[in-house]
């Protein structure tokens, strides 16, 4: 983990893990900002540690 922001209020916490950024929102803020709408319907696939190391979420899967 590189950094965490927003713990003071706990309404919107951002966790920066380097290749991945996690947004943790209270239900009311999540509904208001609708971040999922920005990313479209396609799921994000992340390969966790393996023989090839870590892959970025934007890299295609082997089956694509």
N, C-alpha and C positions, 0 to 999 in steps of 0.2 A: 504494500500500500504506500502510495506516494504522499497523499494528503487527504484530509477530511475537512469539509467546510459546512457550517450551518448547525453544528451541535448546540450552539448557544440557545437557539429558539426551538430547534427540533421540528420546525414546520417543513423545511426542505433541506435535506442533508445530501451533500454531494460527496461521493467517495471516489477518488482518483486512484485507480490501480495500474496506471500506465497505459496499457493497450485497451483497457476497459474503464468506462466511467459509469458509476451507478448512481441513479437519482432515487432517493427515498423521500416520498412526499406524504403529507397528511392527506386523507381522502378528499377533503374539500379542495385543496390546492391541486391535487391530481385531476380532479374533475374539471377545474377551471382551466388549467394549462393544456390538458389533453396531449401530453408529449407523445403518446403512442401514435397519434394522427400524423405526426411529422415523419414517422418512419415508414408509413404505408403498411400494406398487409403482409409483406414478405418477412418471415422470421429472420432473426439474426442468428447465425450459427457460429459458435466459437469452439475451436479445438483446444482442449486442455492439454497439459503436458503429455508428451508422447515421444516416440522415436524421432520425429522431425522437429520437436520443440513446439513453441507456441505459434499459432497462426493468428493473423489479424481477422477481426470479424468481417472485414470487407473482402477477404480472399475467398474464392469459390471452393466449394467442396470438391472432392474427387469425382463425384457423380454428376457434376454440372459441366 
